Amino acid sequence: MSLSRETIVEGLKHILGADSVVTDERILRESSIDRFRMFEDIHGVYTQPIPAAVAMARSTEQVAGVLRFANEHGINVVARTGRTATEGGLETAVPDSVVLDGSGMNQIVVIDAYNMQATCQCGVPLQVLEDRVREQGLTTGHSPQSKPLAHMGGLTATRSIGQLSTLYGGIEDMIVGLEAVFPDGTVTRIKNVPRRAVGPDIRHVIIGNEGTLCYITEVTVKLFPYLPENNIFLGYTVDTMKTGFEVLREVMVNGYRPSVARLYDPADGAYHFAHFVPEGLSVLIFVAEGPAGIAKATAEGIEAIVARHPECRKVESRYISTWFADLNWGPDKIAREREGILQTGNINRTTEVSGDWGCINDIYENALRRIIEEIPDITMAGGHSSHSYINGTNMYFNYFYNVVDCGPEEEVTKYHTPINRIICEETLRHGGAIVHHHGLGKARTPWVKDEYGSSYYILEGLKRAFDPKGIMNKGTIIPA
């Protein structure tokens, strides 16, 4: 027999104290979604089941207590910290869920400059950690656009990646060790070592689990020297995306590791760079950083590769450095975005995927063609590659549409879901992966079995083993 909302709230108060259990109706409605349903939120329309409470945990022990309580009574739990998720992963899929918020666990435990690592609780904002380590001439190397708002627990849970990933890697490359709590209250700590070959790398059971297996309470990440004075900014226009992909491929295959390696198509490039890029051209961007000798050699190597492609024409580096300085979005940008959407009904969405060098251009061309042909009211459709590897790259589709002849509650169904379907279908058809870095959430879960194929057996096994009662974030990654 399921507990009533009142009984759930009382149970949480017993564990956390009354001041740490939020039941304000407005906050509960806002806590039923994330940015995937931003258009609904802007209009004050909430279509997802409303949670019973937001539980504000302030210690690992409190997280364990809430999870034990939820597990015993079959209560769905949605884990969150910074609330910057974009793919529906924070939606409460069933009524009277508990949103377990760890933003109050916000202590930096230690910055160990000798061993080049920092340990912090899940609710530490990335910007706070980055500011603190920079005081010691160091950096985390992690710089997603959500940096001013995102917290370390959520970044780890969604397998985040940042703008400097081509040099520093994704969050999975930065995590040294961590602590997490499983549904039965078991606290697990993975120790901080540089590498070990003692069986499978169990960090990866936890990194990217999106709150479907456990709650991340603490992470330890690598640190790197911070040497911005050595940064070299390079920019080029290029006639075709196909040539741009080939330049990216040659840079990666030849072993160069710029911190930034990006390719914008004409539509997305015009959105960002219209003040200096002629219409109809794509844009290539690189940033070389690190010790002066490495940065110089990286820039020279990239310039030599680009020189072999006469389609590429250099642009002034000041344009690139100015653009790069204003990439991140914080509260002010979000407020302006919301106001603009409310006034115009024009909304910006993104979907990011990945593929090897042999298929990425096909994914890009076919998905973009279908979006333009099949989706109504599109006002801009394009994309860019922003994270590259020796064997492939990502494609970050960027599109705007006017919401026409439908209410806020229909926007996702009429526009966003069909666009996601097109992109996922074309990505799978050509052999790519349907998510590169934002997390699967609930938005792309319908395609998860096609994504995993026969390896879905492993994913199901993890869920059965660690969450046998199915209380963790129902509908995220594993279809409800």
C-alpha positions as CSV (number, residue, x, y, z in Angstrom):
1,M,0.0,0.0,0.0
2,S,1.4,3.4,-1.0
3,L,1.8,6.1,1.5
4,S,-0.3,9.3,1.4
5,R,1.4,12.6,0.6
6,E,1.0,13.7,4.2
7,T,2.6,10.5,5.5
8,I,5.6,10.9,3.1
9,V,6.1,14.5,4.3
10,E,6.0,13.5,7.9
11,G,8.5,10.7,7.3
12,L,10.9,13.1,5.6
13,K,10.5,15.6,8.5
14,H,11.4,12.9,10.9
15,I,14.6,12.2,9.0
16,L,15.7,15.8,8.0
17,G,13.8,18.1,10.3
18,A,10.8,20.2,9.4
19,D,12.9,23.1,8.0
20,S,14.5,20.9,5.4
21,V,11.2,19.6,3.9
22,V,9.7,22.0,1.3
23,T,6.0,21.7,0.6
24,D,5.2,25.1,-0.9
25,E,2.9,24.4,-3.9
26,R,4.7,26.8,-6.3
27,I,8.1,25.3,-5.5
28,L,6.7,21.8,-5.9
29,R,5.3,22.6,-9.4
30,E,8.6,24.2,-10.5
31,S,10.4,21.1,-9.1
32,S,8.3,18.7,-11.3
33,I,10.3,19.6,-14.4
34,D,13.7,20.8,-15.7
35,R,14.7,23.0,-18.7
36,F,13.3,20.4,-21.2
37,R,9.8,21.9,-20.4
38,M,11.0,25.5,-20.1
39,F,8.2,26.8,-22.3
40,E,5.6,25.3,-19.9
41,D,7.4,26.8,-17.0
42,I,7.6,30.3,-18.5
43,H,3.8,30.2,-18.9
44,G,3.1,28.7,-15.5
45,V,1.7,25.5,-16.9
46,Y,2.9,22.2,-15.4
47,T,1.9,19.0,-17.0
48,Q,4.0,16.5,-15.0
49,P,2.9,14.9,-11.7
50,I,3.6,17.1,-8.7
51,P,6.1,15.8,-6.1
52,A,5.1,15.3,-2.5
53,A,8.1,17.3,-1.2
54,V,11.5,18.6,-1.9
55,A,13.9,17.1,0.6
56,M,16.9,19.2,1.3
57,A,19.7,16.9,2.5
58,R,22.8,18.3,4.1
59,S,24.9,15.2,4.7
60,T,25.5,11.7,3.3
61,E,23.8,10.3,6.3
62,Q,20.6,12.3,5.6
63,V,20.7,11.1,1.9
64,A,21.0,7.5,3.1
65,G,18.1,8.0,5.5
66,V,15.8,9.4,2.8
67,L,16.7,6.7,0.4
68,R,16.1,3.9,3.0
69,F,12.7,5.5,3.7
70,A,11.8,5.7,0.0
71,N,13.0,2.2,-0.7
72,E,11.0,0.7,2.1
73,H,7.8,2.4,1.0
74,G,8.2,2.3,-2.8
75,I,8.5,6.1,-3.3
76,N,10.0,7.5,-6.4
77,V,13.1,9.7,-5.8
78,V,14.5,12.3,-8.2
79,A,18.1,13.3,-7.4
80,R,19.2,16.9,-8.1
81,T,21.7,19.6,-7.2
82,G,22.2,22.5,-9.6
83,R,18.9,22.1,-11.6
84,T,20.6,22.8,-15.0
85,A,19.4,19.6,-16.7
86,T,17.9,20.0,-20.1
87,E,16.6,16.5,-21.1
88,G,13.8,15.9,-18.7
89,G,15.9,13.9,-16.2
90,L,14.6,15.9,-13.3
91,E,10.9,15.5,-14.2
92,T,8.8,13.7,-11.5
93,A,7.3,11.0,-13.6
94,V,4.9,9.7,-10.9
95,P,2.7,11.5,-8.3
96,D,4.1,12.1,-4.9
97,S,7.7,11.6,-5.8
98,V,10.4,13.0,-3.5
99,V,12.9,15.4,-5.0
100,L,16.1,14.9,-3.1
101,D,18.1,18.1,-3.3
102,G,21.8,18.0,-2.3
103,S,22.6,21.7,-3.0
104,G,23.1,22.2,0.7
105,M,26.0,19.8,0.6
106,N,28.3,22.5,-0.6
107,Q,31.6,22.1,1.1
108,I,34.9,21.9,-0.7
109,V,36.6,19.2,1.4
110,V,40.2,19.6,0.3
111,I,42.2,21.2,-2.5
112,D,45.3,19.0,-2.8
113,A,47.7,20.9,-5.1
114,Y,50.5,18.5,-4.6
115,N,48.5,15.5,-5.9
116,M,46.6,17.7,-8.3
117,Q,43.1,16.9,-7.2
118,A,40.2,18.4,-5.3
119,T,37.5,16.8,-3.3
120,C,34.1,18.4,-2.8
121,Q,30.5,17.6,-1.9
122,C,27.9,17.2,-4.6
123,G,26.3,20.6,-4.1
124,V,29.5,22.6,-4.7
125,P,28.9,24.8,-7.8
126,L,31.5,24.2,-10.5
127,Q,32.2,28.0,-10.7
128,V,32.9,28.1,-6.9
129,L,35.4,25.2,-7.2
130,E,37.0,26.7,-10.3
131,D,37.4,30.1,-8.6
132,R,39.0,28.5,-5.6
133,V,41.5,26.4,-7.4
134,R,42.5,29.3,-9.7
135,E,43.6,31.2,-6.6
136,Q,46.4,28.5,-6.5
137,G,47.2,28.7,-10.2
138,L,45.1,25.7,-11.1
139,T,42.0,24.7,-13.0
140,T,39.5,21.9,-13.2
141,G,39.6,22.1,-17.0
142,H,35.8,21.6,-16.9
143,S,33.9,24.5,-18.5
144,P,30.4,23.7,-19.7
145,Q,28.1,26.6,-20.6
146,S,26.2,25.9,-17.3
147,K,29.4,26.5,-15.3
148,P,28.0,29.5,-13.3
149,L,25.0,27.3,-12.1
150,A,25.8,23.6,-12.4
151,H,26.9,21.6,-9.3
152,M,29.5,18.8,-9.1
153,G,27.0,16.1,-8.3
154,G,24.8,16.8,-11.3
155,L,27.7,17.2,-13.6
156,T,29.0,13.8,-12.6
157,A,25.6,12.2,-12.8
158,T,24.9,13.4,-16.3
159,R,28.4,12.5,-17.7
160,S,29.0,16.2,-18.4
161,I,31.5,17.6,-20.9
162,G,32.9,21.1,-21.1
163,Q,34.1,23.5,-23.9
164,L,37.7,22.5,-23.3
165,S,37.1,18.8,-23.6
166,T,39.4,18.1,-26.5
167,L,42.3,18.8,-24.2
168,Y,41.0,17.9,-20.7
169,G,38.4,15.3,-21.5
170,G,34.8,14.9,-20.2
171,I,33.9,14.6,-16.6
172,E,34.5,10.9,-16.8
173,D,38.2,11.6,-17.5
174,M,38.4,14.0,-14.6
175,I,36.8,12.0,-11.9
176,V,39.4,10.3,-9.6
177,G,37.1,8.9,-6.9
178,L,33.7,9.5,-5.5
179,E,31.1,8.6,-2.8
180,A,27.5,7.5,-3.5
181,V,24.5,6.2,-1.7
182,F,22.4,3.4,-3.1
183,P,18.6,2.9,-2.6
184,D,18.9,0.7,0.4
185,G,21.1,3.3,2.2
186,T,24.4,1.6,1.4
187,V,27.2,4.2,1.3
188,T,29.9,3.4,-1.3
189,R,33.2,5.1,-1.6
190,I,35.6,4.6,-4.5
191,K,39.1,5.6,-3.4
192,N,41.2,8.2,-5.0
193,V,44.0,6.6,-7.1
194,P,45.5,7.5,-10.5
195,R,44.6,4.1,-12.0
196,R,43.9,0.6,-11.1
197,A,43.3,-2.7,-12.9
198,V,41.5,-4.5,-10.1
199,G,38.5,-5.6,-12.2
200,P,36.1,-3.4,-14.1
201,D,36.3,0.4,-13.5
202,I,33.4,0.7,-11.1
203,R,33.4,4.5,-11.3
204,H,31.5,4.2,-14.5
205,V,28.6,2.4,-12.8
206,I,28.0,5.7,-11.0
207,I,29.2,8.4,-13.5
208,G,26.4,9.1,-15.9
209,N,23.7,7.1,-14.0
210,E,21.5,10.2,-13.9
211,G,20.1,9.3,-10.5
212,T,18.7,5.9,-11.7
213,L,21.0,3.8,-9.6
214,C,22.3,5.9,-6.7
215,Y,22.8,9.4,-5.3
216,I,26.3,10.9,-5.7
217,T,27.3,12.8,-2.5
218,E,31.0,13.6,-3.1
219,V,33.5,13.7,-6.0
220,T,37.2,14.1,-6.4
221,V,38.4,15.6,-9.6
222,K,41.8,16.1,-11.2
223,L,43.4,19.6,-11.4
224,F,45.7,21.1,-14.0
225,P,48.0,24.1,-14.3
226,Y,46.1,27.3,-15.3
227,L,48.0,29.3,-17.9
228,P,45.6,31.6,-19.7
229,E,48.5,33.9,-20.7
230,N,49.6,31.2,-23.2
231,N,46.2,30.8,-25.0
232,I,46.3,31.1,-28.8
233,F,43.0,31.7,-30.6
234,L,42.6,30.6,-34.2
235,G,39.6,31.1,-36.5
236,Y,38.9,30.3,-40.1
237,T,36.0,30.4,-42.6
238,V,35.4,27.3,-44.7
239,D,33.2,26.6,-47.7
240,T,31.7,23.3,-46.6
241,M,31.0,21.3,-43.4
242,K,32.6,18.3,-45.1
243,T,35.9,20.0,-45.4
244,G,35.6,21.3,-41.9
245,F,35.0,17.8,-40.5
246,E,38.1,16.7,-42.5
247,V,40.2,19.4,-40.9
248,L,39.1,18.4,-37.4
249,R,39.8,14.8,-38.2
250,E,43.4,15.6,-39.4
251,V,44.1,17.7,-36.3
252,M,43.0,14.9,-34.0
253,V,44.6,12.0,-35.9
254,N,47.9,13.9,-36.0
255,G,47.9,14.0,-32.2
256,Y,47.2,17.7,-31.6
257,R,45.2,18.5,-28.5
258,P,43.7,22.0,-28.7
259,S,41.4,22.8,-25.8
260,V,38.8,24.0,-28.2
261,A,38.1,22.5,-31.6
262,R,34.8,23.7,-33.1
263,L,33.1,23.7,-36.5
264,Y,29.9,25.8,-37.1
265,D,27.6,25.3,-40.1
266,P,26.4,28.4,-42.0
267,A,23.2,28.8,-40.0
268,D,24.6,28.3,-36.6
269,G,27.7,30.3,-37.6
270,A,25.5,33.2,-38.7
271,Y,23.8,33.1,-35.3
272,H,27.1,33.6,-33.5
273,F,29.5,35.3,-35.9
274,A,27.4,37.3,-38.4
275,H,29.5,40.4,-37.5
276,F,32.6,39.0,-39.2
277,V,31.7,35.9,-41.2
278,P,30.2,36.3,-44.7
279,E,26.8,34.6,-45.3
280,G,26.8,31.0,-46.3
281,L,30.2,30.0,-44.8
282,S,31.1,27.6,-42.0
283,V,33.4,28.6,-39.2
284,L,36.4,26.6,-37.7
285,I,37.7,27.6,-34.3
286,F,40.6,26.4,-32.3
287,V,42.2,27.4,-29.0
288,A,45.7,26.1,-28.1
289,E,46.6,26.3,-24.4
290,G,48.9,24.9,-21.8
291,P,52.7,25.6,-21.3
292,A,54.0,28.1,-23.8
293,G,55.9,25.6,-25.8
294,I,53.0,23.2,-26.1
295,A,50.5,25.9,-27.0
296,K,52.8,27.3,-29.7
297,A,53.5,23.9,-31.2
298,T,49.8,23.0,-31.1
299,A,48.9,26.3,-32.9
300,E,51.6,25.8,-35.5
301,G,50.6,22.2,-36.2
302,I,46.9,23.3,-36.7
303,E,47.9,26.1,-39.0
304,A,50.0,23.7,-41.1
305,I,47.0,21.3,-41.4
306,V,44.6,24.1,-42.3
307,A,47.1,25.5,-44.9
308,R,46.6,22.2,-46.9
309,H,42.9,23.2,-47.4
310,P,42.7,26.3,-49.6
311,E,38.9,26.5,-48.7
312,C,40.0,27.7,-45.3
313,R,40.6,31.4,-44.8
314,K,41.9,32.9,-41.6
315,V,39.9,35.4,-39.5
316,E,41.3,37.8,-36.9
317,S,42.0,36.0,-33.6
318,R,40.4,38.9,-31.6
319,Y,37.0,37.8,-32.9
320,I,37.5,34.3,-31.5
321,S,38.8,35.5,-28.1
322,T,35.9,37.9,-27.7
323,W,33.4,35.2,-28.6
324,F,34.9,32.7,-26.2
325,A,34.8,35.1,-23.3
326,D,31.0,35.3,-23.3
327,L,30.0,31.7,-23.9
328,N,28.7,30.7,-20.5
329,W,25.1,31.4,-19.3
330,G,24.1,32.4,-15.8
331,P,21.0,33.9,-14.1
332,D,21.0,37.1,-16.2
333,K,21.2,35.3,-19.5
334,I,18.5,32.9,-18.5
335,A,16.2,35.7,-17.4
336,R,16.6,37.5,-20.7
337,E,16.0,34.3,-22.6
338,R,12.8,33.6,-20.7
339,E,11.5,37.1,-21.2
340,G,12.3,36.9,-25.0
341,I,10.4,33.6,-25.3
342,L,7.4,35.0,-23.4
343,Q,7.3,38.0,-25.7
344,T,7.9,36.3,-29.1
345,G,6.9,32.7,-28.7
346,N,10.2,31.8,-30.4
347,I,12.2,29.2,-28.5
348,N,15.7,27.8,-28.9
349,R,16.4,24.1,-28.4
350,T,19.3,21.7,-28.9
351,T,20.0,18.0,-29.4
352,E,23.6,16.7,-29.4
353,V,24.8,13.3,-30.8
354,S,28.1,11.8,-31.8
355,G,29.5,9.6,-34.6
356,D,32.8,8.5,-36.1
357,W,34.5,10.4,-38.9
358,G,32.9,8.2,-41.5
359,C,29.3,8.9,-40.6
360,I,29.2,12.3,-38.9
361,N,28.6,14.4,-42.0
362,D,25.8,12.0,-43.1
363,I,24.1,12.4,-39.7
364,Y,24.4,16.1,-40.0
365,E,23.1,16.5,-43.5
366,N,20.2,14.0,-43.3
367,A,18.9,15.1,-39.8
368,L,19.1,18.8,-40.8
369,R,17.3,18.2,-44.1
370,R,14.5,16.3,-42.4
371,I,14.0,18.9,-39.6
372,I,13.6,21.6,-42.2
373,E,11.3,19.5,-44.4
374,E,9.1,17.9,-41.6
375,I,8.9,20.3,-38.7
376,P,6.6,23.4,-39.0
377,D,7.5,26.9,-37.9
378,I,11.3,26.5,-37.9
379,T,13.0,29.9,-37.9
380,M,16.6,28.6,-37.8
381,A,18.2,25.1,-38.0
382,G,21.9,24.4,-37.9
383,G,24.5,23.0,-35.7
384,H,28.1,22.7,-34.7
385,S,30.8,20.2,-33.7
386,S,32.4,21.1,-30.4
387,H,34.0,17.9,-29.0
388,S,36.4,15.9,-31.1
389,Y,38.4,12.6,-30.6
390,I,40.9,10.6,-32.6
391,N,38.0,8.4,-34.0
392,G,35.2,10.9,-34.4
393,T,33.3,14.0,-33.1
394,N,30.0,15.2,-31.9
395,M,27.2,17.1,-33.7
396,Y,25.3,19.7,-31.6
397,F,22.1,20.6,-33.5
398,N,20.8,24.0,-32.7
399,Y,17.3,25.1,-33.8
400,F,14.7,27.8,-33.2
401,Y,11.0,27.6,-33.9
402,N,7.9,29.7,-33.3
403,V,5.2,28.1,-31.1
404,V,2.1,28.5,-33.3
405,D,-1.5,27.3,-32.8
406,C,-0.9,25.3,-29.6
407,G,-0.8,25.9,-25.9
408,P,2.3,25.7,-23.7
409,E,1.4,22.1,-22.7
410,E,1.6,21.0,-26.4
411,E,4.9,22.6,-27.4
412,V,7.0,19.5,-26.5
413,T,4.7,17.1,-28.3
414,K,4.3,19.3,-31.4
415,Y,7.9,20.4,-31.9
416,H,10.7,19.2,-29.6
417,T,9.9,15.4,-29.5
418,P,9.5,15.1,-33.3
419,I,12.8,16.9,-33.8
420,N,14.5,14.6,-31.3
421,R,12.9,11.6,-33.1
422,I,14.4,12.8,-36.4
423,I,17.8,13.3,-35.0
424,C,17.8,10.0,-33.1
425,E,16.6,8.1,-36.1
426,E,19.2,9.5,-38.4
427,T,22.0,9.1,-35.8
428,L,21.1,5.4,-35.2
429,R,20.6,4.7,-39.0
430,H,24.2,5.9,-39.6
431,G,25.8,4.2,-36.6
432,G,26.2,7.1,-34.2
433,A,25.2,7.6,-30.5
434,I,21.9,9.4,-29.7
435,V,23.4,11.5,-26.8
436,H,26.9,12.9,-26.5
437,H,26.8,14.9,-23.3
438,H,23.5,16.3,-22.0
439,G,22.4,13.0,-20.6
440,L,19.6,10.8,-21.9
441,G,17.0,12.1,-19.3
442,K,13.4,11.1,-20.2
443,A,13.5,13.0,-23.5
444,R,15.5,10.4,-25.4
445,T,14.7,7.3,-23.4
446,P,12.3,6.0,-26.1
447,W,15.3,5.2,-28.2
448,V,17.6,3.7,-25.5
449,K,17.0,0.1,-26.5
450,D,17.9,0.9,-30.1
451,E,21.0,2.7,-28.9
452,Y,22.2,-0.1,-26.7
453,G,21.2,-3.1,-28.8
454,S,22.3,-6.4,-27.3
455,S,24.2,-4.5,-24.6
456,Y,21.0,-3.3,-23.1
457,Y,21.1,-6.5,-21.1
458,I,24.0,-5.0,-19.1
459,L,22.0,-1.8,-18.3
460,E,18.9,-3.7,-17.2
461,G,21.1,-5.9,-15.0
462,L,22.6,-2.9,-13.3
463,K,19.1,-1.5,-12.6
464,R,17.9,-4.8,-11.2
465,A,21.0,-5.2,-9.0
466,F,21.2,-1.8,-7.5
467,D,17.6,-0.6,-7.6
468,P,15.4,-3.7,-7.4
469,K,12.4,-1.8,-6.2
470,G,12.7,0.7,-9.0
471,I,12.5,3.8,-6.8
472,M,15.3,5.8,-8.5
473,N,14.2,8.4,-11.0
474,K,11.5,6.4,-12.8
475,G,11.5,6.9,-16.6
476,T,15.0,8.2,-16.9
477,I,17.4,6.0,-19.0
478,I,15.3,2.9,-18.3
479,P,11.8,3.3,-19.9
480,A,9.0,3.4,-17.3
